[in-house]
Amino acid sequence: MKLDFLILISLLGSFIGMKSFIFYHKHILSVLLSLEFMMMSIYISLFFYMLFYFDLYFMMIYLTLCVCEAVLGLSLLIMIIRSSGTEMHGVLSMIKC
């Protein structure tokens, strides 16, 4: 397969993740899942690009940053659920007295 086709398919996945991020933003878990889907789509496009032209050492750094982002998002989600009892975005209030 050609490199352009593979990168185009993975960028299409990134746009699908962006669409789900825009339309399904009421629940924080849906937002986190769509962000992770976008990160993995970008990872696939970078993987194919780096496979043909550069070294794959950068991919391990990017994958490590993706994992750190996912862990941070899930830990914040758990903290929000424990403090407020729900994970819906519209119910949460940033200003609490």
Buried (B, 14 or more C-beta within 10 A) or exposed (E): EEEEEBBEBBBEBBEBBBEBBEEEEEBBBBBBBBBBBBBBBBBBBBBBBBEEEEEEEEBEEBBEEBEEBBEEBEEEBEEBEEEEEEBEEEEEEEEEE
